[in-house]
């Protein structure tokens, strides 16, 4: 799958703070939004992900299909197991639609953020420092 990432810092380089997009993705999503209900659901997903401080989502397209890369914002070696790529296919388009596909990636991002937060709260270094 060929993906086109437009890195220009033009009009609106992000959908939200945690969902990154580009003009090609925006154009594809705009052509697929059918009604206000879908638009409102997309708005809610974007607003919720804007508060996700642990995980980012990057949306890419080859002009026909979307893909989403979900990854932690901070590069921490043990968190790299949380990286995941979602690709849109016929079944995804048929049953979930574009907004459903983005929601699936956002749900994974939320679960991953919860795991990262729980890991940070464990304070492993403090326990290990007591062994010295």
PyMOL commands that set and color helices and strands:
alter all, ss='L'
color gray80, all
select helices_A, chain A and resi 23-32+36-49+77-82+90-95+97-121+124-129
alter helices_A, ss='H'
color red, helices_A
select strands_A, chain A and resi 19-20+55-61+66-72+84-87
alter strands_A, ss='S'
color yellow, strands_A
deselect
rebuild
show_as cartoon
